[in-house]
Amino acid sequence: MKPLRWNFTLPDLQAKLDHLAEGALFQISARDYERLFGSNDVAAARNFAKGHACITSHSDGAILFRKKLELSRDNVPAPGVQNEQTEDSP
């Protein structure tokens, strides 16, 4: 089991999440998670992560934060709609 990091605070976690690149991951131990958010408050951590454009994945020993990928809507067709062919397309 990883040791508890007493000097790791919510502002530290906030800074780590804010500086993640799209798709990047940051992991904290379940013990640190419980100290920061409590043992029964998964919603608080999810809301905290969402506020920093991240999602969380929980396991018995660790919580993983992943920065969401932002897709450009300019090149993504709506479901069931085919891309229009351009002049250069065959």
PyMOL Python script that loads the backbone (N, CA, C, O; Angstrom):
from pymol import cmd

cmd.read_pdbstr("""\
ATOM      1  N   MET A   1       0.843  -1.175   0.000  1.00  0.00           N
ATOM      2  CA  MET A   1       0.000   0.000   0.000  1.00  0.00           C
ATOM      3  C   MET A   1       0.894   1.246   0.000  1.00  0.00           C
ATOM      4  O   MET A   1       1.885   1.316   0.728  1.00  0.00           O
ATOM      5  N   LYS A   2       0.529   2.210  -0.819  1.00  0.00           N
ATOM      6  CA  LYS A   2       1.307   3.449  -0.896  1.00  0.00           C
ATOM      7  C   LYS A   2       1.158   4.255   0.391  1.00  0.00           C
ATOM      8  O   LYS A   2       0.089   4.261   1.001  1.00  0.00           O
ATOM      9  N   PRO A   3       2.242   4.944   0.810  1.00  0.00           N
ATOM     10  CA  PRO A   3       2.133   5.770   2.005  1.00  0.00           C
ATOM     11  C   PRO A   3       1.239   6.984   1.751  1.00  0.00           C
ATOM     12  O   PRO A   3       1.117   7.473   0.628  1.00  0.00           O
ATOM     13  N   LEU A   4       0.633   7.439   2.817  1.00  0.00           N
ATOM     14  CA  LEU A   4      -0.226   8.611   2.748  1.00  0.00           C
ATOM     15  C   LEU A   4       0.634   9.863   2.594  1.00  0.00           C
ATOM     16  O   LEU A   4       1.626  10.027   3.304  1.00  0.00           O
ATOM     17  N   ARG A   5       0.259  10.739   1.677  1.00  0.00           N
ATOM     18  CA  ARG A   5       0.990  11.992   1.470  1.00  0.00           C
ATOM     19  C   ARG A   5       0.248  13.099   2.203  1.00  0.00           C
ATOM     20  O   ARG A   5      -0.677  13.696   1.652  1.00  0.00           O
ATOM     21  N   TRP A   6       0.642  13.376   3.431  1.00  0.00           N
ATOM     22  CA  TRP A   6      -0.047  14.362   4.254  1.00  0.00           C
ATOM     23  C   TRP A   6       0.057  15.763   3.692  1.00  0.00           C
ATOM     24  O   TRP A   6      -0.831  16.585   3.918  1.00  0.00           O
ATOM     25  N   ASN A   7       1.126  16.052   2.961  1.00  0.00           N
ATOM     26  CA  ASN A   7       1.308  17.403   2.440  1.00  0.00           C
ATOM     27  C   ASN A   7       0.689  17.594   1.055  1.00  0.00           C
ATOM     28  O   ASN A   7       0.838  18.664   0.464  1.00  0.00           O
ATOM     29  N   PHE A   8      -0.001  16.583   0.526  1.00  0.00           N
ATOM     30  CA  PHE A   8      -0.691  16.700  -0.767  1.00  0.00           C
ATOM     31  C   PHE A   8      -2.098  17.225  -0.494  1.00  0.00           C
ATOM     32  O   PHE A   8      -2.876  16.576   0.206  1.00  0.00           O
ATOM     33  N   THR A   9      -2.430  18.393  -1.042  1.00  0.00           N
ATOM     34  CA  THR A   9      -3.696  19.066  -0.742  1.00  0.00           C
ATOM     35  C   THR A   9      -4.584  19.178  -1.975  1.00  0.00           C
ATOM     36  O   THR A   9      -4.156  18.886  -3.092  1.00  0.00           O
ATOM     37  N   LEU A  10      -5.820  19.602  -1.760  1.00  0.00           N
ATOM     38  CA  LEU A  10      -6.722  19.846  -2.898  1.00  0.00           C
ATOM     39  C   LEU A  10      -6.154  20.886  -3.863  1.00  0.00           C
ATOM     40  O   LEU A  10      -6.270  20.691  -5.073  1.00  0.00           O
ATOM     41  N   PRO A  11      -5.543  21.986  -3.392  1.00  0.00           N
ATOM     42  CA  PRO A  11      -4.927  22.912  -4.340  1.00  0.00           C
ATOM     43  C   PRO A  11      -3.800  22.260  -5.153  1.00  0.00           C
ATOM     44  O   PRO A  11      -3.597  22.607  -6.317  1.00  0.00           O
ATOM     45  N   ASP A  12      -3.067  21.316  -4.544  1.00  0.00           N
ATOM     46  CA  ASP A  12      -2.030  20.583  -5.290  1.00  0.00           C
ATOM     47  C   ASP A  12      -2.672  19.743  -6.393  1.00  0.00           C
ATOM     48  O   ASP A  12      -2.204  19.732  -7.532  1.00  0.00           O
ATOM     49  N   LEU A  13      -3.748  19.044  -6.042  1.00  0.00           N
ATOM     50  CA  LEU A  13      -4.448  18.227  -7.032  1.00  0.00           C
ATOM     51  C   LEU A  13      -5.026  19.109  -8.131  1.00  0.00           C
ATOM     52  O   LEU A  13      -4.937  18.770  -9.311  1.00  0.00           O
ATOM     53  N   GLN A  14      -5.607  20.217  -7.760  1.00  0.00           N
ATOM     54  CA  GLN A  14      -6.168  21.158  -8.737  1.00  0.00           C
ATOM     55  C   GLN A  14      -5.095  21.611  -9.718  1.00  0.00           C
ATOM     56  O   GLN A  14      -5.334  21.629 -10.925  1.00  0.00           O
ATOM     57  N   ALA A  15      -3.930  21.971  -9.225  1.00  0.00           N
ATOM     58  CA  ALA A  15      -2.837  22.418 -10.096  1.00  0.00           C
ATOM     59  C   ALA A  15      -2.397  21.302 -11.037  1.00  0.00           C
ATOM     60  O   ALA A  15      -2.144  21.544 -12.217  1.00  0.00           O
ATOM     61  N   LYS A  16      -2.307  20.080 -10.516  1.00  0.00           N
ATOM     62  CA  LYS A  16      -1.910  18.940 -11.365  1.00  0.00           C
ATOM     63  C   LYS A  16      -2.926  18.738 -12.483  1.00  0.00           C
ATOM     64  O   LYS A  16      -2.547  18.558 -13.640  1.00  0.00           O
ATOM     65  N   LEU A  17      -4.206  18.765 -12.148  1.00  0.00           N
ATOM     66  CA  LEU A  17      -5.248  18.529 -13.153  1.00  0.00           C
ATOM     67  C   LEU A  17      -5.315  19.658 -14.164  1.00  0.00           C
ATOM     68  O   LEU A  17      -5.524  19.413 -15.352  1.00  0.00           O
ATOM     69  N   ASP A  18      -5.143  20.883 -13.711  1.00  0.00           N
ATOM     70  CA  ASP A  18      -5.195  22.030 -14.620  1.00  0.00           C
ATOM     71  C   ASP A  18      -4.063  21.999 -15.643  1.00  0.00           C
ATOM     72  O   ASP A  18      -4.227  22.487 -16.761  1.00  0.00           O
ATOM     73  N   HIS A  19      -2.931  21.438 -15.276  1.00  0.00           N
ATOM     74  CA  HIS A  19      -1.767  21.429 -16.168  1.00  0.00           C
ATOM     75  C   HIS A  19      -1.633  20.156 -17.003  1.00  0.00           C
ATOM     76  O   HIS A  19      -0.660  20.009 -17.741  1.00  0.00           O
ATOM     77  N   LEU A  20      -2.590  19.237 -16.899  1.00  0.00           N
ATOM     78  CA  LEU A  20      -2.547  18.023 -17.719  1.00  0.00           C
ATOM     79  C   LEU A  20      -2.846  18.371 -19.178  1.00  0.00           C
ATOM     80  O   LEU A  20      -3.699  19.212 -19.463  1.00  0.00           O
ATOM     81  N   ALA A  21      -2.143  17.724 -20.084  1.00  0.00           N
ATOM     82  CA  ALA A  21      -2.454  17.841 -21.512  1.00  0.00           C
ATOM     83  C   ALA A  21      -3.668  16.959 -21.809  1.00  0.00           C
ATOM     84  O   ALA A  21      -3.989  16.059 -21.033  1.00  0.00           O
ATOM     85  N   GLU A  22      -4.334  17.215 -22.917  1.00  0.00           N
ATOM     86  CA  GLU A  22      -5.498  16.406 -23.302  1.00  0.00           C
ATOM     87  C   GLU A  22      -5.116  14.938 -23.376  1.00  0.00           C
ATOM     88  O   GLU A  22      -4.123  14.574 -24.007  1.00  0.00           O
ATOM     89  N   GLY A  23      -5.915  14.094 -22.724  1.00  0.00           N
ATOM     90  CA  GLY A  23      -5.686  12.656 -22.727  1.00  0.00           C
ATOM     91  C   GLY A  23      -4.672  12.188 -21.695  1.00  0.00           C
ATOM     92  O   GLY A  23      -4.509  10.983 -21.505  1.00  0.00           O
ATOM     93  N   ALA A  24      -3.988  13.107 -21.022  1.00  0.00           N
ATOM     94  CA  ALA A  24      -2.968  12.729 -20.034  1.00  0.00           C
ATOM     95  C   ALA A  24      -3.627  12.208 -18.760  1.00  0.00           C
ATOM     96  O   ALA A  24      -4.788  12.503 -18.478  1.00  0.00           O
ATOM     97  N   LEU A  25      -2.864  11.431 -18.000  1.00  0.00           N
ATOM     98  CA  LEU A  25      -3.362  10.796 -16.793  1.00  0.00           C
ATOM     99  C   LEU A  25      -2.618  11.285 -15.559  1.00  0.00           C
ATOM    100  O   LEU A  25      -1.442  11.644 -15.632  1.00  0.00           O
ATOM    101  N   PHE A  26      -3.315  11.296 -14.420  1.00  0.00           N
ATOM    102  CA  PHE A  26      -2.697  11.559 -13.126  1.00  0.00           C
ATOM    103  C   PHE A  26      -3.353  10.629 -12.121  1.00  0.00           C
ATOM    104  O   PHE A  26      -4.579  10.533 -12.069  1.00  0.00           O
ATOM    105  N   GLN A  27      -2.543   9.943 -11.321  1.00  0.00           N
ATOM    106  CA  GLN A  27      -3.046   8.948 -10.379  1.00  0.00           C
ATOM    107  C   GLN A  27      -2.739   9.361  -8.948  1.00  0.00           C
ATOM    108  O   GLN A  27      -1.653   9.856  -8.648  1.00  0.00           O
ATOM    109  N   ILE A  28      -3.721   9.149  -8.067  1.00  0.00           N
ATOM    110  CA  ILE A  28      -3.478   9.305  -6.638  1.00  0.00           C
ATOM    111  C   ILE A  28      -3.881   8.003  -5.963  1.00  0.00           C
ATOM    112  O   ILE A  28      -4.696   7.244  -6.489  1.00  0.00           O
ATOM    113  N   SER A  29      -3.309   7.755  -4.805  1.00  0.00           N
ATOM    114  CA  SER A  29      -3.639   6.534  -4.074  1.00  0.00           C
ATOM    115  C   SER A  29      -5.042   6.641  -3.490  1.00  0.00           C
ATOM    116  O   SER A  29      -5.561   7.738  -3.282  1.00  0.00           O
ATOM    117  N   ALA A  30      -5.641   5.497  -3.232  1.00  0.00           N
ATOM    118  CA  ALA A  30      -6.966   5.469  -2.625  1.00  0.00           C
ATOM    119  C   ALA A  30      -6.921   6.115  -1.234  1.00  0.00           C
ATOM    120  O   ALA A  30      -7.899   6.727  -0.806  1.00  0.00           O
ATOM    121  N   ARG A  31      -5.806   5.983  -0.540  1.00  0.00           N
ATOM    122  CA  ARG A  31      -5.668   6.587   0.788  1.00  0.00           C
ATOM    123  C   ARG A  31      -5.670   8.115   0.688  1.00  0.00           C
ATOM    124  O   ARG A  31      -6.324   8.789   1.484  1.00  0.00           O
ATOM    125  N   ASP A  32      -4.938   8.660  -0.289  1.00  0.00           N
ATOM    126  CA  ASP A  32      -4.951  10.113  -0.479  1.00  0.00           C
ATOM    127  C   ASP A  32      -6.334  10.588  -0.891  1.00  0.00           C
ATOM    128  O   ASP A  32      -6.806  11.623  -0.420  1.00  0.00           O
ATOM    129  N   TYR A  33      -6.978   9.838  -1.761  1.00  0.00           N
ATOM    130  CA  TYR A  33      -8.329  10.169  -2.210  1.00  0.00           C
ATOM    131  C   TYR A  33      -9.287  10.238  -1.022  1.00  0.00           C
ATOM    132  O   TYR A  33     -10.067  11.181  -0.890  1.00  0.00           O
ATOM    133  N   GLU A  34      -9.215   9.231  -0.167  1.00  0.00           N
ATOM    134  CA  GLU A  34     -10.108   9.191   0.993  1.00  0.00           C
ATOM    135  C   GLU A  34      -9.822  10.360   1.942  1.00  0.00           C
ATOM    136  O   GLU A  34     -10.749  10.932   2.516  1.00  0.00           O
ATOM    137  N   ARG A  35      -8.561  10.710   2.106  1.00  0.00           N
ATOM    138  CA  ARG A  35      -8.217  11.838   2.966  1.00  0.00           C
ATOM    139  C   ARG A  35      -8.735  13.158   2.388  1.00  0.00           C
ATOM    140  O   ARG A  35      -9.199  14.022   3.132  1.00  0.00           O
ATOM    141  N   LEU A  36      -8.656  13.313   1.060  1.00  0.00           N
ATOM    142  CA  LEU A  36      -9.082  14.561   0.417  1.00  0.00           C
ATOM    143  C   LEU A  36     -10.597  14.681   0.278  1.00  0.00           C
ATOM    144  O   LEU A  36     -11.154  15.763   0.461  1.00  0.00           O
ATOM    145  N   PHE A  37     -11.273  13.559  -0.051  1.00  0.00           N
ATOM    146  CA  PHE A  37     -12.700  13.630  -0.391  1.00  0.00           C
ATOM    147  C   PHE A  37     -13.617  12.874   0.563  1.00  0.00           C
ATOM    148  O   PHE A  37     -14.836  13.029   0.486  1.00  0.00           O
ATOM    149  N   GLY A  38     -13.070  12.067   1.452  1.00  0.00           N
ATOM    150  CA  GLY A  38     -13.896  11.240   2.331  1.00  0.00           C
ATOM    151  C   GLY A  38     -14.116   9.871   1.733  1.00  0.00           C
ATOM    152  O   GLY A  38     -13.893   9.666   0.540  1.00  0.00           O
ATOM    153  N   SER A  39     -14.545   8.945   2.540  1.00  0.00           N
ATOM    154  CA  SER A  39     -14.655   7.557   2.078  1.00  0.00           C
ATOM    155  C   SER A  39     -15.937   7.260   1.311  1.00  0.00           C
ATOM    156  O   SER A  39     -15.989   6.275   0.575  1.00  0.00           O
ATOM    157  N   ASN A  40     -16.963   8.076   1.460  1.00  0.00           N
ATOM    158  CA  ASN A  40     -18.253   7.780   0.828  1.00  0.00           C
ATOM    159  C   ASN A  40     -18.717   8.868  -0.123  1.00  0.00           C
ATOM    160  O   ASN A  40     -19.915   8.983  -0.385  1.00  0.00           O
ATOM    161  N   ASP A  41     -17.801   9.667  -0.645  1.00  0.00           N
ATOM    162  CA  ASP A  41     -18.234  10.798  -1.470  1.00  0.00           C
ATOM    163  C   ASP A  41     -17.605  10.767  -2.861  1.00  0.00           C
ATOM    164  O   ASP A  41     -16.797  11.629  -3.206  1.00  0.00           O
ATOM    165  N   VAL A  42     -17.979   9.779  -3.646  1.00  0.00           N
ATOM    166  CA  VAL A  42     -17.493   9.660  -5.018  1.00  0.00           C
ATOM    167  C   VAL A  42     -17.981  10.830  -5.851  1.00  0.00           C
ATOM    168  O   VAL A  42     -17.263  11.293  -6.738  1.00  0.00           O
ATOM    169  N   ALA A  43     -19.182  11.317  -5.588  1.00  0.00           N
ATOM    170  CA  ALA A  43     -19.746  12.430  -6.362  1.00  0.00           C
ATOM    171  C   ALA A  43     -18.913  13.695  -6.207  1.00  0.00           C
ATOM    172  O   ALA A  43     -18.748  14.439  -7.174  1.00  0.00           O
ATOM    173  N   ALA A  44     -18.389  13.954  -5.028  1.00  0.00           N
ATOM    174  CA  ALA A  44     -17.577  15.158  -4.815  1.00  0.00           C
ATOM    175  C   ALA A  44     -16.328  15.114  -5.681  1.00  0.00           C
ATOM    176  O   ALA A  44     -15.963  16.114  -6.299  1.00  0.00           O
ATOM    177  N   ALA A  45     -15.677  13.969  -5.728  1.00  0.00           N
ATOM    178  CA  ALA A  45     -14.466  13.837  -6.546  1.00  0.00           C
ATOM    179  C   ALA A  45     -14.795  13.938  -8.028  1.00  0.00           C
ATOM    180  O   ALA A  45     -14.048  14.558  -8.785  1.00  0.00           O
ATOM    181  N   ARG A  46     -15.891  13.344  -8.447  1.00  0.00           N
ATOM    182  CA  ARG A  46     -16.275  13.421  -9.860  1.00  0.00           C
ATOM    183  C   ARG A  46     -16.590  14.855 -10.251  1.00  0.00           C
ATOM    184  O   ARG A  46     -16.204  15.306 -11.329  1.00  0.00           O
ATOM    185  N   ASN A  47     -17.283  15.568  -9.387  1.00  0.00           N
ATOM    186  CA  ASN A  47     -17.590  16.972  -9.670  1.00  0.00           C
ATOM    187  C   ASN A  47     -16.320  17.812  -9.678  1.00  0.00           C
ATOM    188  O   ASN A  47     -16.175  18.707 -10.510  1.00  0.00           O
ATOM    189  N   PHE A  48     -15.398  17.531  -8.759  1.00  0.00           N
ATOM    190  CA  PHE A  48     -14.119  18.222  -8.724  1.00  0.00           C
ATOM    191  C   PHE A  48     -13.365  17.972 -10.022  1.00  0.00           C
ATOM    192  O   PHE A  48     -12.848  18.907 -10.634  1.00  0.00           O
ATOM    193  N   ALA A  49     -13.300  16.700 -10.448  1.00  0.00           N
ATOM    194  CA  ALA A  49     -12.606  16.348 -11.686  1.00  0.00           C
ATOM    195  C   ALA A  49     -13.279  17.005 -12.888  1.00  0.00           C
ATOM    196  O   ALA A  49     -12.601  17.540 -13.766  1.00  0.00           O
ATOM    197  N   LYS A  50     -14.593  16.967 -12.930  1.00  0.00           N
ATOM    198  CA  LYS A  50     -15.332  17.566 -14.043  1.00  0.00           C
ATOM    199  C   LYS A  50     -15.046  19.050 -14.159  1.00  0.00           C
ATOM    200  O   LYS A  50     -14.958  19.582 -15.265  1.00  0.00           O
ATOM    201  N   GLY A  51     -14.899  19.723 -13.026  1.00  0.00           N
ATOM    202  CA  GLY A  51     -14.584  21.140 -13.021  1.00  0.00           C
ATOM    203  C   GLY A  51     -13.211  21.448 -13.606  1.00  0.00           C
ATOM    204  O   GLY A  51     -12.910  22.597 -13.929  1.00  0.00           O
ATOM    205  N   HIS A  52     -12.379  20.414 -13.740  1.00  0.00           N
ATOM    206  CA  HIS A  52     -11.040  20.571 -14.319  1.00  0.00           C
ATOM    207  C   HIS A  52     -10.922  19.801 -15.639  1.00  0.00           C
ATOM    208  O   HIS A  52      -9.823  19.444 -16.065  1.00  0.00           O
ATOM    209  N   ALA A  53     -12.078  19.550 -16.282  1.00  0.00           N
ATOM    210  CA  ALA A  53     -12.166  18.860 -17.576  1.00  0.00           C
ATOM    211  C   ALA A  53     -11.527  17.479 -17.533  1.00  0.00           C
ATOM    212  O   ALA A  53     -10.845  17.069 -18.472  1.00  0.00           O
ATOM    213  N   CYS A  54     -11.756  16.757 -16.420  1.00  0.00           N
ATOM    214  CA  CYS A  54     -11.220  15.402 -16.266  1.00  0.00           C
ATOM    215  C   CYS A  54     -12.353  14.437 -15.936  1.00  0.00           C
ATOM    216  O   CYS A  54     -13.445  14.838 -15.534  1.00  0.00           O
ATOM    217  N   ILE A  55     -12.061  13.168 -16.117  1.00  0.00           N
ATOM    218  CA  ILE A  55     -12.944  12.111 -15.650  1.00  0.00           C
ATOM    219  C   ILE A  55     -12.136  11.238 -14.699  1.00  0.00           C
ATOM    220  O   ILE A  55     -10.906  11.248 -14.739  1.00  0.00           O
ATOM    221  N   THR A  56     -12.824  10.480 -13.842  1.00  0.00           N
ATOM    222  CA  THR A  56     -12.143   9.630 -12.874  1.00  0.00           C
ATOM    223  C   THR A  56     -12.447   8.170 -13.133  1.00  0.00           C
ATOM    224  O   THR A  56     -13.521   7.809 -13.613  1.00  0.00           O
ATOM    225  N   SER A  57     -11.470   7.338 -12.802  1.00  0.00           N
ATOM    226  CA  SER A  57     -11.638   5.882 -12.801  1.00  0.00           C
ATOM    227  C   SER A  57     -11.183   5.400 -11.433  1.00  0.00           C
ATOM    228  O   SER A  57     -10.091   5.743 -10.978  1.00  0.00           O
ATOM    229  N   HIS A  58     -12.012   4.612 -10.783  1.00  0.00           N
ATOM    230  CA  HIS A  58     -11.739   4.164  -9.426  1.00  0.00           C
ATOM    231  C   HIS A  58     -11.394   2.686  -9.392  1.00  0.00           C
ATOM    232  O   HIS A  58     -12.012   1.882 -10.090  1.00  0.00           O
ATOM    233  N   SER A  59     -10.405   2.326  -8.577  1.00  0.00           N
ATOM    234  CA  SER A  59     -10.087   0.932  -8.288  1.00  0.00           C
ATOM    235  C   SER A  59      -9.866   0.830  -6.785  1.00  0.00           C
ATOM    236  O   SER A  59      -9.976   1.829  -6.074  1.00  0.00           O
ATOM    237  N   ASP A  60      -9.556  -0.359  -6.297  1.00  0.00           N
ATOM    238  CA  ASP A  60      -9.364  -0.529  -4.861  1.00  0.00           C
ATOM    239  C   ASP A  60      -8.176   0.265  -4.335  1.00  0.00           C
ATOM    240  O   ASP A  60      -8.227   0.774  -3.215  1.00  0.00           O
ATOM    241  N   GLY A  61      -7.099   0.384  -5.125  1.00  0.00           N
ATOM    242  CA  GLY A  61      -5.881   0.993  -4.624  1.00  0.00           C
ATOM    243  C   GLY A  61      -5.579   2.381  -5.131  1.00  0.00           C
ATOM    244  O   GLY A  61      -4.704   3.054  -4.587  1.00  0.00           O
ATOM    245  N   ALA A  62      -6.287   2.837  -6.174  1.00  0.00           N
ATOM    246  CA  ALA A  62      -5.927   4.125  -6.773  1.00  0.00           C
ATOM    247  C   ALA A  62      -7.112   4.747  -7.501  1.00  0.00           C
ATOM    248  O   ALA A  62      -8.075   4.072  -7.864  1.00  0.00           O
ATOM    249  N   ILE A  63      -7.008   6.028  -7.695  1.00  0.00           N
ATOM    250  CA  ILE A  63      -7.977   6.775  -8.506  1.00  0.00           C
ATOM    251  C   ILE A  63      -7.192   7.450  -9.608  1.00  0.00           C
ATOM    252  O   ILE A  63      -6.177   8.101  -9.359  1.00  0.00           O
ATOM    253  N   LEU A  64      -7.669   7.290 -10.822  1.00  0.00           N
ATOM    254  CA  LEU A  64      -6.999   7.823 -12.000  1.00  0.00           C
ATOM    255  C   LEU A  64      -7.830   8.970 -12.564  1.00  0.00           C
ATOM    256  O   LEU A  64      -9.032   8.826 -12.789  1.00  0.00           O
ATOM    257  N   PHE A  65      -7.188  10.094 -12.787  1.00  0.00           N
ATOM    258  CA  PHE A  65      -7.830  11.249 -13.411  1.00  0.00           C
ATOM    259  C   PHE A  65      -7.302  11.347 -14.834  1.00  0.00           C
ATOM    260  O   PHE A  65      -6.092  11.285 -15.053  1.00  0.00           O
ATOM    261  N   ARG A  66      -8.205  11.499 -15.810  1.00  0.00           N
ATOM    262  CA  ARG A  66      -7.786  11.659 -17.213  1.00  0.00           C
ATOM    263  C   ARG A  66      -8.396  12.924 -17.766  1.00  0.00           C
ATOM    264  O   ARG A  66      -9.600  13.154 -17.648  1.00  0.00           O
ATOM    265  N   LYS A  67      -7.548  13.750 -18.375  1.00  0.00           N
ATOM    266  CA  LYS A  67      -8.018  14.985 -19.013  1.00  0.00           C
ATOM    267  C   LYS A  67      -8.811  14.615 -20.253  1.00  0.00           C
ATOM    268  O   LYS A  67      -8.345  13.825 -21.074  1.00  0.00           O
ATOM    269  N   LYS A  68      -9.987  15.167 -20.397  1.00  0.00           N
ATOM    270  CA  LYS A  68     -10.845  14.872 -21.545  1.00  0.00           C
ATOM    271  C   LYS A  68     -10.229  15.388 -22.832  1.00  0.00           C
ATOM    272  O   LYS A  68      -9.547  16.413 -22.855  1.00  0.00           O
ATOM    273  N   LEU A  69     -10.486  14.663 -23.882  1.00  0.00           N
ATOM    274  CA  LEU A  69     -10.063  15.086 -25.211  1.00  0.00           C
ATOM    275  C   LEU A  69     -11.137  15.983 -25.793  1.00  0.00           C
ATOM    276  O   LEU A  69     -12.326  15.681 -25.700  1.00  0.00           O
ATOM    277  N   GLU A  70     -10.727  17.063 -26.382  1.00  0.00           N
ATOM    278  CA  GLU A  70     -11.663  17.971 -27.040  1.00  0.00           C
ATOM    279  C   GLU A  70     -11.584  17.719 -28.541  1.00  0.00           C
ATOM    280  O   GLU A  70     -10.546  17.951 -29.162  1.00  0.00           O
ATOM    281  N   LEU A  71     -12.665  17.250 -29.112  1.00  0.00           N
ATOM    282  CA  LEU A  71     -12.714  16.988 -30.544  1.00  0.00           C
ATOM    283  C   LEU A  71     -13.263  18.207 -31.265  1.00  0.00           C
ATOM    284  O   LEU A  71     -14.187  18.862 -30.783  1.00  0.00           O
ATOM    285  N   SER A  72     -12.704  18.499 -32.391  1.00  0.00           N
ATOM    286  CA  SER A  72     -13.202  19.597 -33.204  1.00  0.00           C
ATOM    287  C   SER A  72     -14.515  19.170 -33.843  1.00  0.00           C
ATOM    288  O   SER A  72     -14.575  18.129 -34.497  1.00  0.00           O
ATOM    289  N   ARG A  73     -15.530  19.936 -33.668  1.00  0.00           N
ATOM    290  CA  ARG A  73     -16.832  19.596 -34.253  1.00  0.00           C
ATOM    291  C   ARG A  73     -16.890  19.941 -35.745  1.00  0.00           C
ATOM    292  O   ARG A  73     -17.830  19.549 -36.436  1.00  0.00           O
ATOM    293  N   ASP A  74     -15.893  20.668 -36.237  1.00  0.00           N
ATOM    294  CA  ASP A  74     -15.878  21.043 -37.648  1.00  0.00           C
ATOM    295  C   ASP A  74     -15.732  19.835 -38.562  1.00  0.00           C
ATOM    296  O   ASP A  74     -16.283  19.822 -39.663  1.00  0.00           O
ATOM    297  N   ASN A  75     -15.002  18.829 -38.123  1.00  0.00           N
ATOM    298  CA  ASN A  75     -14.715  17.680 -38.976  1.00  0.00           C
ATOM    299  C   ASN A  75     -15.461  16.425 -38.566  1.00  0.00           C
ATOM    300  O   ASN A  75     -15.209  15.353 -39.116  1.00  0.00           O
ATOM    301  N   VAL A  76     -16.373  16.536 -37.611  1.00  0.00           N
ATOM    302  CA  VAL A  76     -17.108  15.368 -37.141  1.00  0.00           C
ATOM    303  C   VAL A  76     -18.543  15.462 -37.622  1.00  0.00           C
ATOM    304  O   VAL A  76     -19.279  16.346 -37.184  1.00  0.00           O
ATOM    305  N   PRO A  77     -18.962  14.563 -38.522  1.00  0.00           N
ATOM    306  CA  PRO A  77     -20.350  14.620 -39.003  1.00  0.00           C
ATOM    307  C   PRO A  77     -21.312  14.142 -37.927  1.00  0.00           C
ATOM    308  O   PRO A  77     -20.932  13.383 -37.035  1.00  0.00           O
ATOM    309  N   ALA A  78     -22.535  14.581 -38.014  1.00  0.00           N
ATOM    310  CA  ALA A  78     -23.573  14.118 -37.105  1.00  0.00           C
ATOM    311  C   ALA A  78     -23.804  12.633 -37.342  1.00  0.00           C
ATOM    312  O   ALA A  78     -23.558  12.144 -38.444  1.00  0.00           O
ATOM    313  N   PRO A  79     -24.271  11.904 -36.329  1.00  0.00           N
ATOM    314  CA  PRO A  79     -24.527  10.474 -36.511  1.00  0.00           C
ATOM    315  C   PRO A  79     -25.480  10.231 -37.679  1.00  0.00           C
ATOM    316  O   PRO A  79     -26.518  10.883 -37.794  1.00  0.00           O
ATOM    317  N   GLY A  80     -25.120   9.300 -38.527  1.00  0.00           N
ATOM    318  CA  GLY A  80     -25.948   8.946 -39.674  1.00  0.00           C
ATOM    319  C   GLY A  80     -25.797   9.867 -40.872  1.00  0.00           C
ATOM    320  O   GLY A  80     -26.473   9.666 -41.881  1.00  0.00           O
ATOM    321  N   VAL A  81     -24.931  10.871 -40.792  1.00  0.00           N
ATOM    322  CA  VAL A  81     -24.730  11.814 -41.893  1.00  0.00           C
ATOM    323  C   VAL A  81     -23.365  11.554 -42.504  1.00  0.00           C
ATOM    324  O   VAL A  81     -22.361  11.493 -41.794  1.00  0.00           O
ATOM    325  N   GLN A  82     -23.329  11.400 -43.820  1.00  0.00           N
ATOM    326  CA  GLN A  82     -22.066  11.164 -44.498  1.00  0.00           C
ATOM    327  C   GLN A  82     -21.391  12.494 -44.781  1.00  0.00           C
ATOM    328  O   GLN A  82     -22.051  13.518 -44.957  1.00  0.00           O
ATOM    329  N   ASN A  83     -20.041  12.462 -44.824  1.00  0.00           N
ATOM    330  CA  ASN A  83     -19.286  13.655 -45.186  1.00  0.00           C
ATOM    331  C   ASN A  83     -19.572  14.020 -46.624  1.00  0.00           C
ATOM    332  O   ASN A  83     -19.714  13.138 -47.471  1.00  0.00           O
ATOM    333  N   GLU A  84     -19.660  15.320 -46.917  1.00  0.00           N
ATOM    334  CA  GLU A  84     -19.816  15.771 -48.297  1.00  0.00           C
ATOM    335  C   GLU A  84     -18.481  15.613 -49.005  1.00  0.00           C
ATOM    336  O   GLU A  84     -17.427  15.823 -48.406  1.00  0.00           O
ATOM    337  N   GLN A  85     -18.523  15.252 -50.252  1.00  0.00           N
ATOM    338  CA  GLN A  85     -17.277  15.126 -51.010  1.00  0.00           C
ATOM    339  C   GLN A  85     -16.828  16.499 -51.466  1.00  0.00           C
ATOM    340  O   GLN A  85     -17.640  17.340 -51.849  1.00  0.00           O
ATOM    341  N   THR A  86     -15.528  16.712 -51.421  1.00  0.00           N
ATOM    342  CA  THR A  86     -14.972  17.986 -51.871  1.00  0.00           C
ATOM    343  C   THR A  86     -14.528  17.852 -53.311  1.00  0.00           C
ATOM    344  O   THR A  86     -14.577  16.763 -53.884  1.00  0.00           O
ATOM    345  N   GLU A  87     -14.096  18.951 -53.896  1.00  0.00           N
ATOM    346  CA  GLU A  87     -13.649  18.941 -55.285  1.00  0.00           C
ATOM    347  C   GLU A  87     -12.481  18.006 -55.501  1.00  0.00           C
ATOM    348  O   GLU A  87     -12.339  17.435 -56.582  1.00  0.00           O
ATOM    349  N   ASP A  88     -11.625  17.835 -54.475  1.00  0.00           N
ATOM    350  CA  ASP A  88     -10.461  16.972 -54.599  1.00  0.00           C
ATOM    351  C   ASP A  88     -10.793  15.505 -54.382  1.00  0.00           C
ATOM    352  O   ASP A  88      -9.965  14.641 -54.668  1.00  0.00           O
ATOM    353  N   SER A  89     -11.987  15.204 -53.882  1.00  0.00           N
ATOM    354  CA  SER A  89     -12.360  13.815 -53.606  1.00  0.00           C
ATOM    355  C   SER A  89     -12.788  13.119 -54.884  1.00  0.00           C
ATOM    356  O   SER A  89     -13.376  13.747 -55.765  1.00  0.00           O
ATOM    357  N   PRO A  90     -12.497  11.822 -54.996  1.00  0.00           N
ATOM    358  CA  PRO A  90     -12.934  11.065 -56.196  1.00  0.00           C
ATOM    359  C   PRO A  90     -14.428  10.849 -56.227  1.00  0.00           C
ATOM    360  O   PRO A  90     -14.943  10.236 -57.162  1.00  0.00           O
TER     361      PRO A  90
END
""", "prot")
cmd.dss("prot")
cmd.show_as("cartoon", "prot")
cmd.util.cbc("prot")
cmd.orient("prot")
